[in-house]
Each structure stands twice: as structure tokens, then as C-alpha cells.
Amino acid sequence: IDSWFEKDLVCILTTEKSSPGPVGDIVVDRYSVPKRCRREVKDGDFVRYHYNATFIDGKQFDSSYQRGTPFFEVVGQGRQLAGVDKGIVGMCINERRKITVPPHLAYGGQGAGDTIPPDTTLVFDLHLLDIFNRADKVQTRVIKSSKNCSRSVMRTDFVRFHFNGSLLDGSTFDSSYERSQTQDSVVGEGWLIKGLEEGLLGMCVGEIRNFIIPPFLAFGEKGYGKEIPPHATLVYDILLEDLHNTKDDITVEIQEVPESCTRKSVTGDYIRYHYNGTFLNGITFDTSYQRNSTYNTYIGLGYVISGMDKGLQGVCVGERRRITIPPHLAYGQQGAGKDIPGSAVVVFDIHVIDFHNPKDSVQVDVTFKPEPCNETSEVNDFVQYHYNCSLLDGTLLFTSSDYSAPQDVVLGADKVIDGLDEGLRGMCVGERRTIIVPPHLGHGERGGDVPGSAVLHFEVELVSIQKGVPEGYLFVWLKDSPAELFQALDMNQDKEVPLEEFSVFIKQQVAEGKGRLKPAQDPEVVIGDMFKNQDRNKDGRITAEELKLKVEEDAEKEDQHDEL
């Protein structure tokens, strides 16, 4: 035994009384007492302390500091000098006191070898480092409660937590914060010390607890490395960051659903959504809003983490939902880069902007149709219309109200997006429609003036129709053409038709409703082009030999309208 406290202890306790003389008691000088004393030493407690032992004159004869190992023993059971056993009672952690021990409570009339003479008063300067009792349990104190606790730690749960670990005297032995990495473990499977596993039970994410764990529920008489000495009570401040079980599935909390939901997403749909990505503790790791760009992906085809693939099923356009995904359905034990640690539960708050399927066609809903409706728009017609174009979330992109005149287009001429061109067909003047255009019939994945892969919502009203002519035609007859067409053209019967005479004739046919020029172009230009086509020798005159009908020039055309 290295300590004089226990040397020849049995002999000392059973020897005859010390030589006659005044019998005094111990003298205790509490020269350094901590402001806060959570616990005082009592009989039956185990204590760990450093000490310097001196004579009255200050000469030192023993020191635990020199050995580098604190003294450890139980109090009140005669396992240390009677004076020290008595003098240590009531002591607090980190308290320093001097105990002056008279001979009869020390080594008595025998002394101790050559070091301590008989009938010697001794002075012990103690620094108390630790107290515990075999009846102790883990002491738990809640420092900060979780605001929203829908789930608490149970056995077999996997937890991620930050901690500061210290001894009872305040000495830090470890901290996850210094490593910038959480401690990750399964609870109740023996991965952690017993006291820590016990203290974690019932904790909520975001909760902070203080644990005081006695040695026999910690690292016991062996300690742990150089940082944790034997018989050490441990103090943990724990912040629970994350919690899940390997049996967990995703959880979906629907926060907002639009009143009108005519369609829900299914596997194979292409979806655009905004999101905030956070951990269970509320810390954001990513957000699409900061990039001002939606996240776009196919649903159920493995383009995103499996939990998100599942959580995006059955959503409505405009819906908001929270999807909580355990790590085995998210980024697993490896995490993702620097932002998402391994084994992290991730939470996505999503707002669905739109979705579509690559097989979708244009969706047309007639909101008003005038009666009667005798004439409707078709390919090659020149139409004018008012419109509002917005995203499915209501964001207005374009409107004809910004211009002084309605929008106009020749249908089928590839001048507007295919979906709008299709949606404008079959309309009456005054009719109003909503037209839903999927991106493959709109502006595609790249977008341009609209977001990429956006579904577009048009509100249109047809203002006017000018009936058109088939592709490649400049004029069509609405009634039978004259049997002797050249004679009808040669109004002065001089066997030749100049541009002026040709123009008068064509305008007359249009005015009488017998024929129709190609719309949306200057009539003079159209008539001039017609004349050039017939003036084959380019002498400024059309003769009977030059004049041919369109069907004669292009017999393969499907439309058999007669045309000059």
C-alpha cells in the first residue's frame, strides 16, 4: 500500500491507547469552499481526493500529488485514519480543507516506522475530487426542454448527440463539439456505458440534459485511458440532435392542400417543387428558395433518395407537406458531403409547383361559349385573342393586357408553342377557355422566358377569326371558279392581263365572297406574289398560255381547292 493512511492500519486500530496526555479532537479548516455544493460527504460514501500530509511544522511526509494518483476509499468504515475519516465528512466537491489530526486519531503512541514518531499530530490538506455511493443512480436534470416533442428515445433507437463530458471536479475529459462531430450510437445494445444509455431514454430531439453517472455505471475501477481515472463519477451535458429506428418508415405531414385537386402525382410523373431541407433539430442544410429555382425530377424512378421518391407520391399541385425521412431511406451512414452527416434524419418541407407526365396532352376547359357558334377556328386561320399566361401556382408570366391590341397568330404556322396553337383551335369568336399546356408542348426543359419544365396555364378569349388558306396557297376559291378563267381575268379582252387588271379581278372575287386571300398579310403583297407566279416569262403580262391552276402545278396536294 502506497499511502500512509492505510499502512499498518489494522495494527493501529487495535493497539493499546496512546501514552497519557491531553486528548483533543480534530481541527478542520475549510479554507476553500465552492459557492455551490450539490452534495456533501457522509458515512458510507466512496471518495477520491488528493492530499498533502505534513507535520505541525509543515514538513511533508506524504503526498498523493507526487504519486500522480488520488486516494480512493470508503468513508466511515475504518478504512483510513480515524481523524481523516471523521474530518472528511461534510466535504464538498472541489472543496479544500486542512484536517489537523491529534495522535490518538492518527498513529497513536506507536507512530509509523521511521517516518512518523509516536504521539505526533498530523496535518492533512485535502482536495476532494469525487463522491459516490453504491446506492446512487443516474442523476438527470433537464436543462432545456424540446418545444415540439412527438417522439422520445426508446431502446434500440439510433441517436446522434453532442456532449461535453467532465469529472465531478469540472475537469473536461471529452467533447464532441471540439471534434465537430456528433456521437452516434444505438441505445440499449451495450454500445454506451450503462448510465449514459439509461439517461438518454425518454429524451427528445433538441432537449438538453445533465447526467451525473456514478463510476459503477460508467467506467468503474479501471477508468478509461488517461482521461478518465478509476472510480470516476462522470458528468455529461447532452444535446440530442437526432433520433430514429431502423424500422422507421417516412412520415408525411400534410400542411396545406388546395381546395381544387383534380389530379395527384403518380410514378413516372415529372414534378417541380420548392423545398427547405432541415435536420430534426431545425438546422437548415439546403433550400431551393435561396437559388430561386425549383427542384425538378421524375417521381418513383430512383432519381432522388428513396424516401423522397415515396413522399412525393399522391401530391396535388399547390400542396405543402413535410416529409421526414430516416437515414436508411435518405443518405445512409455515409451522409452527403459536408452538409449532411452520416445517419442523419432529414426533413423536407416541400411546396409542389406543378407536375406532369410525358404522355400528357393539352387540357382544354371551355369556360364560356357564345350561342350561336357557326364558325370555329382551324389550322391556317388567322385569329386574334386575349390571354393571361401563368404557372400552375398562379404566378403571372405574360398577359395581352400589356399590349394595345390582342395577340394574333396564324394557326398551324409554328408561331406559338404547340400546346397553345392546339388549344386555340375549334373556338368561336367570344369563346373563353383555360388551356393547360405540359412542358413538352410548351417551352420544354430549358424554358427561356418561363422556368424550365413548367406546366403553363392559359386563360384565352377569341376576339376574331380570319379564315385561312391551305399551306402553300395564296388564294382559294370559295365557290366554283369561272369556266373560262382567263377570259374573266382579261377584262378588256386584249389577250393579256397586266398586274393592275389582275389585282382588280382578285379584289372583286374577295369582295363578292367568291374567294379568299391568305390572311395576316398585306393584300397587295399577296396579289403581287400571285401575279409573279403566273407571269412565267416575267414580261409583266399574263397570257392564256401562262395561266395555270394550282392543282395543275401540284397534283400531289391533298387539298383540291382551285387557286391561281
HUKAFEN-V671854 format. One record per pair of residues at least 4 apart in sequence whose ideal C-beta (glycine too) atoms are under 7 Angstrom apart, sorted by sequence separation. I is the first residue (numbers start at 0). J is the second residue. If there is no record, write none. Layout:
i = <I I>
j = <J J>
This chain:
i = <2 7 8 9 10 40 53 54 79 80 81 82 83 90 100 101 102 103 106 111 115 131 152 165 166 191 193 194 195 202 212 213 214 215 218 223 227 243 256 264 277 278 303 305 306 307 314 324 325 326 327 330 335 339 355 368 376 389 390 408 415 416 417 418 419 426 436 437 438 439 442 446 449 468 476 480 483 484 485 489 496 497 498 499 500 501 502 503 504 505 506 507 520 521 522 523 524 525 526 527 528 529 530 534 541 547 549 550 0 53 63 73 79 100 102 106 110 165 175 185 191 212 214 218 222 277 287 297 303 324 326 330 334 389 409 415 436 438 442 446 468 489 496 508 509 520 534 541 547 0 40 53 54 63 72 90 110 152 165 166 175 184 202 222 264 277 278 287 296 314 334 339 376 389 390 399 408 426 438 445 449 468 481 508 509 516 534 52 53 63 72 110 164 165 175 184 222 276 277 287 296 301 334 389 399 408 442 444 446 468 489 509 534 51 52 109 163 164 221 275 276 333 387 388 444 488 517 533 52 75 106 108 110 164 187 218 220 222 276 299 330 332 334 388 411 491 516 536 550 52 74 108 164 186 198 220 276 298 332 388 410 422 490 535 51 163 275 387 442 534 550 86 162 198 274 310 386 422 488 533 549 50 51 74 106 162 163 186 218 274 275 298 299 330 386 410 488 533 548 549 49 74 86 105 161 186 217 273 298 385 410 438 441 490 548 49 83 161 195 273 307 419 438 82 102 105 194 214 217 306 326 329 418 438 488 83 102 195 214 307 326 419 437 487 82 102 194 214 306 326 418 436 82 85 101 213 325 418 435 436 49 50 80 100 161 162 192 212 273 274 304 324 385 386 416 48 99 100 160 211 212 272 323 324 384 435 436 505 47 48 82 159 160 194 271 272 306 383 384 418 81 82 99 100 193 194 211 305 306 323 383 417 418 433 434 47 80 159 192 271 304 383 416 433 502 505 80 97 98 192 210 304 321 322 382 416 433 434 45 46 158 192 270 304 381 382 416 97 98 209 210 321 322 432 45 46 157 158 269 270 381 382 431 96 207 208 320 431 501 44 95 155 156 207 267 268 319 379 380 533 43 95 207 267 319 379 430 474 42 43 154 155 266 267 378 379 429 498 42 94 154 155 206 266 267 318 377 378 428 40 93 152 205 264 317 376 427 428 529 92 204 316 422 426 428 477 478 91 203 204 315 423 428 477 90 129 202 204 241 242 314 316 353 476 477 87 92 129 204 240 241 316 352 353 419 476 477 128 352 384 475 83 128 195 240 307 352 474 475 501 46 158 270 382 474 498 474 497 473 497 473 496 472 495 496 42 378 495 40 41 152 153 264 265 376 377 468 495 40 152 264 376 494 3 40 152 264 376 466 468 39 40 151 152 263 264 375 376 467 39 151 263 375 467 39 151 263 375 473 173 285 374 396 465 38 60 172 284 465 36 60 148 172 260 284 372 473 474 473 3 25 137 249 361 405 3 33 145 257 369 409 485 2 27 32 69 139 145 146 181 251 256 257 293 363 368 25 33 137 145 249 257 361 369 25 33 137 145 249 257 361 369 485 32 144 256 368 484 31 143 255 367 390 391 31 143 255 367 1 12 29 30 54 55 141 142 166 167 254 278 279 365 366 391 4 30 142 254 278 366 390 29 30 54 55 141 142 166 167 253 254 278 279 365 366 388 389 2 28 140 166 252 278 364 27 28 52 53 139 140 164 165 251 252 276 277 363 364 388 27 52 139 164 251 276 363 386 387 138 386 25 26 50 51 137 138 162 163 249 250 274 275 361 362 386 5 25 50 162 249 274 361 385 4 25 50 92 93 137 162 204 205 249 274 316 317 361 384 385 4 25 92 93 204 273 384 48 49 160 161 272 273 384 385 472 23 48 135 160 247 272 359 384 4 25 48 49 137 160 161 249 272 273 361 382 383 48 160 272 383 22 46 47 158 159 270 271 382 480 47 131 159 243 245 271 355 357 382 46 131 158 243 271 355 46 158 270 380 381 476 17 269 376 380 475 476 17 44 45 156 157 268 269 380 381 44 45 156 157 268 380 475 44 156 157 268 269 376 379 472 474 43 155 267 379 469 474 17 18 40 152 264 374 379 472 17 379 469 38 150 14 11 14 11 11 20 355 18 353 17 129 131 243 353 129 241 129 241 7 6 3 409 409 407 381 381 295 293 295 69 71 181 183 271 271 47 159 269 159 45 157>
j = <6 11 12 13 14 44 57 58 83 84 85 86 87 94 104 105 106 107 110 115 119 135 156 169 170 195 197 198 199 206 216 217 218 219 222 227 231 247 260 268 281 282 307 309 310 311 318 328 329 330 331 334 339 343 359 372 380 393 394 412 419 420 421 422 423 430 440 441 442 443 446 450 453 472 480 484 487 488 489 493 500 501 502 503 504 505 506 507 508 509 510 511 524 525 526 527 528 529 530 531 532 533 534 538 545 551 553 554 5 58 68 78 84 105 107 111 115 170 180 190 196 217 219 223 227 282 292 302 308 329 331 335 339 394 414 420 441 443 447 451 473 494 501 513 514 525 539 546 552 6 46 59 60 69 78 96 116 158 171 172 181 190 208 228 270 283 284 293 302 320 340 345 382 395 396 405 414 432 444 451 455 474 487 514 515 522 540 59 60 70 79 117 171 172 182 191 229 283 284 294 303 308 341 396 406 415 449 451 453 475 496 516 541 59 60 117 171 172 229 283 284 341 395 396 452 496 525 541 61 84 115 117 119 173 196 227 229 231 285 308 339 341 343 397 420 500 525 545 559 62 84 118 174 196 208 230 286 308 342 398 420 432 500 545 62 174 286 398 453 545 561 98 174 210 286 322 398 434 500 545 561 63 64 87 119 175 176 199 231 287 288 311 312 343 399 423 501 546 561 562 63 88 100 119 175 200 231 287 312 399 424 452 455 504 562 64 98 176 210 288 322 434 453 98 118 121 210 230 233 322 342 345 434 454 504 100 119 212 231 324 343 436 454 504 100 120 212 232 324 344 436 454 101 104 120 232 344 437 454 455 69 70 100 120 181 182 212 232 293 294 324 344 405 406 436 69 120 121 181 232 233 293 344 345 405 456 457 526 69 70 104 181 182 216 293 294 328 405 406 440 104 105 122 123 216 217 234 328 329 346 406 440 441 456 457 71 104 183 216 295 328 407 440 457 526 529 105 122 123 217 235 329 346 347 407 441 458 459 71 72 184 218 296 330 407 408 442 124 125 236 237 348 349 459 73 74 185 186 297 298 409 410 459 125 236 237 349 460 530 74 125 185 186 237 297 298 349 409 410 563 74 126 238 298 350 410 461 505 74 75 186 187 298 299 410 411 461 530 75 127 187 188 239 299 300 351 410 411 461 74 127 186 239 298 351 410 461 462 563 127 239 351 457 461 463 512 513 127 239 240 351 459 464 513 127 166 239 241 278 279 351 353 390 513 514 125 130 167 242 278 279 354 390 391 457 514 515 167 391 423 514 123 168 235 280 347 392 514 515 541 87 199 311 423 515 539 516 539 516 540 517 540 517 540 541 88 424 541 87 88 199 200 311 312 423 424 515 542 88 200 312 424 542 52 89 201 313 425 515 517 89 90 201 202 313 314 425 426 517 90 202 314 426 518 91 203 315 427 525 226 338 427 449 518 92 114 226 338 519 91 115 203 227 315 339 427 528 529 529 60 82 194 306 418 462 61 91 203 315 427 467 543 61 86 91 128 198 204 205 240 310 315 316 352 422 427 85 93 197 205 309 317 421 429 86 94 198 206 310 318 422 430 546 94 206 318 430 546 94 206 318 430 453 454 95 207 319 431 66 77 94 95 119 120 206 207 231 232 319 343 344 430 431 456 70 96 208 320 344 432 456 96 97 121 122 208 209 233 234 320 321 345 346 432 433 455 456 70 96 208 234 320 346 432 96 97 121 122 208 209 233 234 320 321 345 346 432 433 457 98 123 210 235 322 347 434 457 458 210 458 98 99 123 124 210 211 235 236 322 323 347 348 434 435 459 79 99 124 236 323 348 435 459 79 100 125 167 168 212 237 279 280 324 349 391 392 436 459 460 80 101 168 169 280 349 460 125 126 237 238 349 350 461 462 549 101 126 213 238 325 350 437 462 83 104 127 128 216 239 240 328 351 352 440 461 462 128 240 352 463 103 127 128 239 240 351 352 463 561 129 213 241 325 327 353 437 439 464 129 214 241 326 354 438 130 242 354 464 465 560 102 354 461 465 560 561 103 130 131 242 243 354 355 466 467 131 132 243 244 355 467 562 132 244 245 356 357 464 467 560 562 132 244 356 468 558 563 107 108 130 242 354 464 469 562 108 470 560 130 242 107 106 109 107 109 118 454 118 453 118 230 232 344 454 231 343 232 344 111 111 111 518 519 519 518 519 451 450 452 228 230 340 342 452 453 230 342 452 343 230 342>
